[in-house]
Amino acid sequence: MTPEEQHIRKWRLVLGGDDNDGTAMQLEKNDQQIDNALSALYDSDRKGGLGPSSPNVSRWLGDIRSFFPNTVVQVMQQDALERLNLTQMLFEKEMLEQVEPDVHLVATLMSLSKVIPDKTKDTARQVVRKVVDALLRKLAQPMQQAVTGSLNRSVRNTRPRHNEINWHTTILKNLKHYQPDYKTIIPEQRVGYGRRRSALKDVVLCIDQSGSMGTSVVYSGIFGSVMASIPAVNTRMVVFDTAVADLTEELNDPVDLLFGVQLGGGTDINQALTYCQQVITRPLDTVLVLITDLYEGGDEKAMRKRAAELTEAGVQVIVLLALNDEGAPFYDASNAAYFYSLGIPVFACTPDLFPDLMAAVLSKQDITGWAAKEDIVLKK
């Protein structure tokens, strides 16, 4: 096929083969199957184009896995759930086994966790476990290194015991005392990590579990589980809609934690902040990460008052409008401006940047400067 024919072929697949598509191109058998898979989902004149029967859906899932790379398959699966309301895909064990796992699928399973049939629940957990394990492999080490490193640096002292000496830093500090005759350095100034309490910092992840925050909840659960494994950080995870649930006890197993989340419902940020205020015992050593779009369905005036009280008490509050890779979210600009007026940074964050953000917060860096360095625009 010539480059020109290849170009026309792509346009034929894009335009869908209607009489007025203008290409007049006849597709080969394989391309016709691709066209059929695309038309079943994206042809606006064929609502529910995959058909009502399970075999049709199952066949379509198999087709798109054959024709497209995983990243495209994930997009098409998500579009099928949204455009054609094919939640039946997630109610049949055989079909769920064929679905390409991704963060969006996990969020959908979380929203359906209460109605998934018993025969499918084990398979659903396996799908979630596969995504969770993949995210842990990607995100756990950067998170542990960033958080542990920032806390270690914050407790340096100049009179360490032998087993507490940071030799690399000590050598750098004493290079000027190098003795050529003895080929050694005299360590006049020793630098080490001081003995510390079992938890240097308290971190509270307070997460809006309304339907629009699904992928943010998934990433928050992963990061919460990783931080819970770091002895120097005492991590608590709180989720809320119109009620508040403390899922801290589930942090040791992120799959159980995610299935404990019930996506959907309203939003009462004031009630969530009130609960967090009650469980915070060391405000000067506490970071509160509030993950929400700031659309308050409860008492907005009380919510603002609660936020002011937390900052006045010395709690370091950060508002993340989203924790995902999906770009700028919708959010309540008025509440964002109010939080910013309290000195609370408000912005969206990607999962790749979250470990660095937590390292900056825990070491009390200027978050405005950190955001500027990362090309993050704070919401004012």
N, C-alpha and C positions, 0 to 999 in steps of 0.2 A: 504494500500500500504506500503510495507516494505521500510526502508531507502534506500536500494539499488535500488529498483524500482523507488522511488522518484528521486534519483540521475540520473537514466537513462532517466526518463521523462523530467527532466530539460535539459539534453543534447539533447534529441530529439527535444524540442522546439527551442533550440539554433541553431541546425544544419539544421532545416527546412525540414527534411523528404526526402531529395534526396536519390537516390538509394545507394549512397556511404556513408550515414551518419553513418552506422555501428551499429545503436542501434536495428534495427528490431523491434521497439516497435510500437504497434497500439494504437493510442490515443482514449480516450473516447470522447463522444460528446462535452462536455464543453471544453476540451483541444483542440479538433479539431477546435472549433470556435476561440479560442485564437490563434492557429497556423494560421488560415486563416487571422486574423486581422494583425498578424505580417508579413505574406507573402505578403499581399497586399501592404505593405509599404517597406519591406526590401529585397524582392526577386529581385535580380538584373536583372533577365530575364523577369520581368514583369513590364516594365516601365509604369507608370500611372496605376498601378494595382487596384486602387480604381474605375476605370471606369469613363467615361465622364459624367455620369448622376448625377444629384443632389441627387436622392434617394440613390445611392450607397455610396456617400460621407457621407450623413446624417446617414445612417445605420452604417457605419464604425465608425463615431464619437460616436454614441451611444454604439457600442460594446466595444470600448476601455475604455469608462467611466465605463462600467460594469465589465471589467476584470482587470483593473489596478488601482493603487492608483493615486491621483491627480498629484503627482510629475512626475510619469512616463507618464501620459496622456499629460502633458505639453511638455515633451521631444518629444513624438511621433507626436504631432500636429506641433511642430516646424520642425521636420524632414519631415513631409508631405508637408509643405509649400516649403521647400528647395529642396527636392528630386523629388517631383512630380509636383511642381509649381501649387499647388492647391489654388491659390488666389481666385478661385470661392467660396471656403469655406467662404470667408469674404464678398462676394457680395450677399449672400442670407441671408435674415433676419432670416429665420427659422434655418439655420445651424449655424449662428453666435451666436444664443441664446444657442446652445448646446456646444459651445467651452468652454474649461476651461480657464478662464482669467489668464494671467500672464504677467510679464514684457516684455517678448519677443513678445507676441501677441500684446501688446500695441505698441511696436516699429514697428511691421509690419503694424498695422493700421495707425500709423503716416506716414509711407512711402507711404501708399495708400490713404491718406486722400483726395487727390484731385480727385481721380477717383472712390471712393466708390459711388454706386448709391444712389440717394436721399432717396429711400425707406429703405435703410439700415443704413443711417447715424445716426438716433436716437438710433438704437440698438448698433451701434459701440460706440457711446458716453456712453451708459450705461455700456458696457464692460469696457471701459477705466475708467469710474467713479468707478466701483467696484474695480479695481486694485489700483487706486489712493487712495481710502478710506482705503483700507487694508494697504497700505504703510504708509499713514499718521498715522494710529493707531499704527503702529510699530515704526515709526521713529520720529514723531513729538516731543514727550515728551523728549527723549534723546537729540534731537537737541536743544530744547528750554532751557533745564537745563544746557547743556554744554556751550552754547553761553552766556546765561544770567549770569551764575555763573562766567565765566571767566571775563566778563566785570565788574561785581559788585566788584570782587576782585581787579580789576585794579584801582578802584576809591575810595579805602578806605582812610579815613582821621582820624585824632586824635582829631578833634574838631567838632563832629557831633551834630546836633540838636537832641532833644529827640526822635523824630519819625524816625531818621536816624540811631539810635544806633543798631549795630549788637550785641545783648546781649550775644549770645553764645561765640563769640570771645572775647568780653569784659570780661566776667567772667573768661575765661581761662587765659587771660592776667593778671588778678588781684587776682589769687588764693593765691598768697603770702601775700596778704593784708587781709586775712580772720581774723575776730575778734571773737574768741570763746565765749567771754562773751556775745556778742550781736548776735551771730549766723548769721553773715552777712559778706559781702565783701565790703570793701571800694574801689570803682572804681576810683583809681587814674588816670588810663589811659583808656579813652573811645575810642572804635573803632567803626567806622560806615561807611556807604556808602555815599559818597559825592553827593551833588546836581550836576546834570550833564545836558549837552545839550540833546536835543531830540534824537540825534544820535551820539554815541561815535565813531563809526566806519562806514566806507563805504566798502561794499563788492560788487565786480563785478564778476559775474559768466560769463565767456566767453566760449561758448561751440561750438565745432565743430559738425555740424549737417550732416556730410557726412554719408553715409549708414552704415559704420562699427561702428559708435558711438551710435547706436540706444538706447540700454539699458542705456548707460551713460547719454543720454539726458533725459530719463524718470526720473532717480534718481535725476538728477540735477534740474529738474523742481519741484520735490517734496520738495527737500531741500530749493530751492529758495523761494518757497511759504511759508515754515515754517519760514525762516529767515525774510521774508518780514513782518511777523506778530509780530516781536520783535521790539519795539520802539527804542531800543538802537542801532539798526543796520539799516543802510540805504542800501537796497539791490537792485542791478540792474542786470537784466539778458539779456545777448546779445548772439544771436546765429549767426552762419556764415557758409557759404560754399564759393561760389565765390562772394557772396553779404553778407551784414551785416543787421540783423534785431534786433531791440531793443524791447524785449517782456516784459519790466518792468511793463507796464500797465496791463498785464495779470496775474501777480503774485498772485492776490487775488483769482483766480480760476485756479488751475493747469490743469484741463481738457481743458479749453479754451486755456491755454498756450501750452499744448502738441499738440493740433490740429492746433496751429499756427506755429508749426515746420514743415518744409518740408525736410525730410531726403533724402539724395542722393546728387549727384552733385559733383563739385570739392571742392578744399580747398584753401582759401586765408587767411592765418593766419596773414600776414602783414597788410592786410586791416582791419581785426578785431582788432588787437592791436592798429592800428592808431585811430580807432573809440574810443576804450577804453581810449586811451591817451587824447582824446579831451573832454571826459565827466568826467574825474577824476579832481576834484577841490581841494581835500585835500590829496595830495600824501602821506604825512607822516601818515595819519590816514586811508589809503586805503589798502585793501587786494584784489588782482586780482588773481582769480583762473581760470587758463586757462586749459580747458579740451579738449585735442586733442592728436592724435598719432604723431604729429609734422611732418607729411608728407606735406611739403609746395608745393602747386601747383602754387603759385604766385612768388613774388620776395623774394627769400630766404635771400639774403644779406640785403635787407631792413627790413625783419622780424627780423633778428638778431640785427640790429641797433636799431629798435624800442624797443626790449626787454631790451637792454642795457640802453636806455634812461629812461625807466620806473623805472628800479632798481636804477639808478643814482639819479632820482628825489625823491627816498625814498619810492616808492610803494613796498609793500611786495608781491612778485609774487610767486605763486605755480603752477607747471604744473602737472596735473593728466593725465596720459596716458590712464586711464580708470577709471570709477566710476561704478563698477559692481562686481558681484561674479564670473566672468568667467575666472579668472586667468590672467597670464601675456599676455599682448597684443603685437601685432606687432607694432613697432614704428621706427622712424628715429633715429638711434643711434648717428649719427653725430650731429644732432640738439640737441638731449638730452645732449650730452657732452658739447656743447657750452652753453646751458642754465645753466648747472651745474657749468661751469666755471665762470658764473656771480653771483654765490651764490644762484641760484634758485633751490630749491629741485624739482626733477623730479622722479615720481614713480606712480604706480597704487594703487588705494585705493578701499576698499570694502565699501558698504553703511553703514555697522555697525560701521566702524571706522571713517566715515566722521565727525560725530558730535564732537568726541574727537580731530580730526585734526583741525577743525575750532576753537575749544576752545583754543588749543595750539597756533594757528596762531594769534588769536585776543588778546591773552595775551602776545604775543611776546616771546613765548618760542623758544628754539633752536629746529627747526624741524628735524635737523639731529639726535639729541639725542632722540627726540620723535619717529622717525622712527625706530631707533635701538631698543628702548624699545618694539616696536610693531612687531619686526622681519620683518620690511619692508626694502627691498634693494633699495637704491637710484640708479638711472641710471646715470652713469658718462661717 
